[in-house]
Amino acid sequence: MPAVSRPSAPTPRHCPTGWFTSSTPATRPAAVYLDGTLTATGTVAGDFSNWDPNYGLALANEFTQDRPWLGTFCLVALYDKALTPTEITQNYDAGC
């Protein structure tokens, strides 16, 4: 779970889009965007040096299938770099 949280916000559009972006140094700036707008910034400590490549990635439920989620994903993407504000805007404007 990212250590950067955003303040409460008014109800977003019907299908909200969000991004968490950060780079690779041990202590790095991080940003949270909601619907193309920067909503929070902070720093995130740590790196992936102890990452176990056998870890799975679960979206919308636990691997145990005991936390069902009733939403819909329009697009999920993982990048190997922090996205720039321009890239965030381009992705938001492109929609799903």
FILOTI-779262 format. One line per 5 residues: number of its first residue (from 1); for each residue y, z, x of N, C-alpha, C. Coordinates in nm, 3 decimals, always signed. Example, Ala and Ser with C-alpha at 12.3 -4.5 7.8 and 13.67 -1.06 7.14 Angstrom:
BEGIN
1> -0.569 +0.780 +1.319 -0.450 +0.780 +1.230 -0.330 +0.780 +1.320 | -0.225 +0.708 +1.285 -0.106 +0.714 +1.367 +0.003 +0.787 +1.290
END
This chain:
BEGIN
1> -0.116 +0.000 +0.085 +0.000 +0.000 +0.000 +0.123 +0.000 +0.089 | +0.214 -0.094 +0.070 +0.334 -0.095 +0.152 +0.413 +0.034 +0.137 | +0.475 +0.079 +0.246 +0.554 +0.202 +0.244 +0.695 +0.177 +0.195 | +0.724 +0.057 +0.151 +0.857 +0.023 +0.099 +0.843 +0.007 -0.051 | +0.920 +0.083 -0.127 +0.914 +0.070 -0.272 +1.049 +0.025 -0.323
6> +1.047 -0.029 -0.441 +1.172 -0.076 -0.500 +1.214 +0.017 -0.612 | +1.344 +0.024 -0.638 +1.390 +0.109 -0.748 +1.347 +0.048 -0.882 | +1.351 +0.130 -0.987 +1.322 +0.078 -1.120 +1.419 -0.034 -1.151 | +1.369 -0.133 -1.221 +1.452 -0.249 -1.253 +1.440 -0.281 -1.401 | +1.538 -0.354 -1.455 +1.524 -0.397 -1.594 +1.400 -0.485 -1.608
11> +1.352 -0.499 -1.729 +1.236 -0.582 -1.753 +1.261 -0.723 -1.701 | +1.173 -0.772 -1.611 +1.193 -0.906 -1.556 +1.150 -1.013 -1.655 | +1.167 -1.139 -1.616 +1.128 -1.249 -1.703 +0.980 -1.237 -1.740 | +0.934 -1.319 -1.829 +0.798 -1.310 -1.882 +0.692 -1.306 -1.772 | +0.704 -1.388 -1.671 +0.603 -1.393 -1.564 +0.672 -1.358 -1.433
16> +0.686 -1.228 -1.400 +0.758 -1.191 -1.279 +0.687 -1.238 -1.152 | +0.766 -1.267 -1.052 +0.711 -1.305 -0.923 +0.759 -1.205 -0.820 | +0.671 -1.168 -0.728 +0.710 -1.070 -0.628 +0.657 -1.106 -0.491 | +0.729 -1.062 -0.388 +0.689 -1.084 -0.250 +0.713 -0.957 -0.172 | +0.622 -0.925 -0.084 +0.643 -0.824 +0.018 +0.636 -0.901 +0.148
21> +0.737 -0.889 +0.232 +0.739 -0.965 +0.356 +0.768 -0.874 +0.473 | +0.699 -0.896 +0.582 +0.717 -0.816 +0.702 +0.667 -0.896 +0.821 | +0.714 -0.861 +0.940 +0.670 -0.932 +1.060 +0.570 -0.846 +1.136 | +0.546 -0.876 +1.264 +0.434 -0.813 +1.335 +0.462 -0.701 +1.433 | +0.583 -0.669 +1.475 +0.598 -0.557 +1.570 +0.547 -0.426 +1.510
26> +0.521 -0.328 +1.596 +0.464 -0.200 +1.551 +0.552 -0.130 +1.447 | +0.682 -0.132 +1.464 +0.774 -0.082 +1.362 +0.865 -0.199 +1.327 | +0.858 -0.246 +1.207 +0.925 -0.370 +1.172 +1.001 -0.358 +1.040 | +1.102 -0.442 +1.025 +1.172 -0.444 +0.897 +1.081 -0.506 +0.790 | +1.097 -0.459 +0.670 +1.019 -0.511 +0.557 +1.113 -0.529 +0.439
31> +1.076 -0.619 +0.350 +1.159 -0.648 +0.233 +1.069 -0.669 +0.112 | +1.119 -0.629 -0.005 +1.050 -0.652 -0.131 +1.144 -0.735 -0.218 | +1.090 -0.845 -0.270 +1.166 -0.934 -0.358 +1.100 -0.934 -0.495 | +1.179 -0.937 -0.601 +1.129 -0.951 -0.737 +1.209 -1.062 -0.803 | +1.139 -1.160 -0.853 +1.203 -1.276 -0.916 +1.309 -1.338 -0.826
36> +1.276 -1.350 -0.697 +1.365 -1.417 -0.602 +1.480 -1.333 -0.552 | +1.491 -1.209 -0.597 +1.603 -1.122 -0.560 +1.553 -1.008 -0.471 | +1.621 -0.984 -0.360 +1.587 -0.872 -0.272 +1.611 -0.742 -0.348 | +1.505 -0.660 -0.363 +1.518 -0.536 -0.439 +1.500 -0.411 -0.354 | +1.445 -0.424 -0.233 +1.429 -0.307 -0.146 +1.406 -0.353 -0.003
41> +1.451 -0.269 +0.091 +1.424 -0.293 +0.233 +1.383 -0.161 +0.296 | +1.322 -0.170 +0.412 +1.280 -0.050 +0.484 +1.210 -0.092 +0.611 | +1.138 +0.000 +0.670 +1.058 -0.032 +0.787 +0.914 +0.011 +0.761 | +0.823 -0.060 +0.822 +0.680 -0.031 +0.809 +0.627 -0.011 +0.950 | +0.560 +0.101 +0.972 +0.504 +0.130 +1.104 +0.358 +0.086 +1.109
46> +0.310 +0.062 +1.229 +0.169 +0.030 +1.247 +0.145 -0.116 +1.277 | +0.020 -0.147 +1.302 -0.021 -0.284 +1.330 -0.165 -0.301 +1.280 | -0.224 -0.413 +1.309 -0.359 -0.441 +1.262 -0.463 -0.423 +1.372 | -0.431 -0.347 +1.476 -0.525 -0.332 +1.588 -0.655 -0.263 +1.547 | -0.653 -0.183 +1.444 -0.776 -0.118 +1.401 -0.831 -0.177 +1.272
51> -0.786 -0.295 +1.237 -0.831 -0.361 +1.116 -0.978 -0.399 +1.128 | -1.055 -0.366 +1.028 -1.195 -0.402 +1.023 -1.207 -0.537 +0.952 | -1.251 -0.641 +1.021 -1.260 -0.773 +0.958 -1.360 -0.779 +0.843 | -1.438 -0.675 +0.824 -1.532 -0.671 +0.712 -1.468 -0.618 +0.583 | -1.343 -0.570 +0.591 -1.274 -0.525 +0.471 -1.257 -0.643 +0.376
56> -1.271 -0.617 +0.249 -1.248 -0.721 +0.150 -1.108 -0.712 +0.094 | -1.068 -0.812 +0.021 -0.938 -0.815 -0.046 -0.966 -0.819 -0.195 | -0.923 -0.716 -0.266 -0.943 -0.709 -0.410 -0.809 -0.725 -0.480 | -0.805 -0.810 -0.579 -0.685 -0.830 -0.659 -0.718 -0.801 -0.805 | -0.638 -0.719 -0.868 -0.646 -0.691 -1.011 -0.759 -0.598 -1.052
61> -0.840 -0.550 -0.960 -0.945 -0.455 -0.992 -0.999 -0.401 -0.860 | -1.073 -0.293 -0.868 -1.142 -0.240 -0.751 -1.273 -0.315 -0.735 | -1.333 -0.307 -0.617 -1.463 -0.370 -0.599 -1.569 -0.308 -0.689 | -1.544 -0.186 -0.733 -1.637 -0.118 -0.823 -1.624 -0.168 -0.967 | -1.524 -0.250 -0.991 -1.499 -0.307 -1.125 -1.468 -0.201 -1.230
66> -1.413 -0.086 -1.188 -1.385 +0.020 -1.285 -1.236 +0.035 -1.314 | -1.155 -0.060 -1.272 -1.012 -0.057 -1.302 -0.967 -0.195 -1.350 | -1.012 -0.236 -1.467 -0.980 -0.371 -1.514 -0.829 -0.392 -1.532 | -0.789 -0.514 -1.508 -0.650 -0.554 -1.518 -0.645 -0.671 -1.614 | -0.551 -0.671 -1.707 -0.547 -0.773 -1.811 -0.438 -0.877 -1.788
71> -0.383 -0.883 -1.669 -0.278 -0.980 -1.639 -0.335 -1.115 -1.599 | -0.245 -1.202 -1.556 -0.283 -1.336 -1.511 -0.211 -1.364 -1.380 | -0.285 -1.414 -1.283 -0.224 -1.460 -1.159 -0.194 -1.607 -1.174 | -0.073 -1.643 -1.140 -0.036 -1.783 -1.141 -0.055 -1.841 -1.001 | -0.031 -1.757 -0.898 -0.048 -1.801 -0.759 -0.055 -1.677 -0.671
76> -0.146 -1.678 -0.576 -0.155 -1.574 -0.474 -0.158 -1.644 -0.340 | -0.076 -1.601 -0.247 -0.073 -1.663 -0.114 -0.055 -1.555 -0.008 | -0.126 -1.568 +0.101 -0.113 -1.480 +0.217 -0.063 -1.566 +0.332 | +0.039 -1.519 +0.400 +0.097 -1.593 +0.512 +0.076 -1.516 +0.642 | +0.079 -1.587 +0.752 +0.062 -1.522 +0.882 +0.195 -1.493 +0.948
81> +0.300 -1.486 +0.868 +0.434 -1.455 +0.917 +0.515 -1.399 +0.802 | +0.627 -1.336 +0.836 +0.720 -1.291 +0.733 +0.795 -1.413 +0.681 | +0.808 -1.423 +0.551 +0.886 -1.534 +0.494 +1.034 -1.504 +0.506 | +1.110 -1.607 +0.528 +1.256 -1.593 +0.536 +1.312 -1.588 +0.393 | +1.434 -1.540 +0.377 +1.495 -1.543 +0.243 +1.497 -1.684 +0.184
86> +1.520 -1.785 +0.267 +1.520 -1.924 +0.219 +1.383 -1.963 +0.166 | +1.276 -1.924 +0.238 +1.140 -1.955 +0.193 +1.106 -1.882 +0.064 | +1.152 -1.758 +0.051 +1.132 -1.682 -0.073 +1.198 -1.756 -0.189 | +1.322 -1.799 -0.169 +1.395 -1.871 -0.274 +1.325 -2.001 -0.309 | +1.280 -2.076 -0.208 +1.209 -2.202 -0.234 +1.083 -2.178 -0.317
91> +1.007 -2.077 -0.281 +0.885 -2.047 -0.356 +0.916 -2.004 -0.498 | +1.018 -1.922 -0.512 +1.056 -1.876 -0.646 +1.103 -1.994 -0.732 | +1.187 -2.079 -0.674 +1.239 -2.194 -0.749 +1.130 -2.294 -0.786 | +1.025 -2.303 -0.704 +0.915 -2.396 -0.733 +0.834 -2.349 -0.854 | +0.832 -2.218 -0.880 +0.757 -2.166 -0.993 +0.608 -2.185 -0.976
96> +0.535 -2.169 -1.084 +0.390 -2.188 -1.082 +0.353 -2.301 -1.174
END
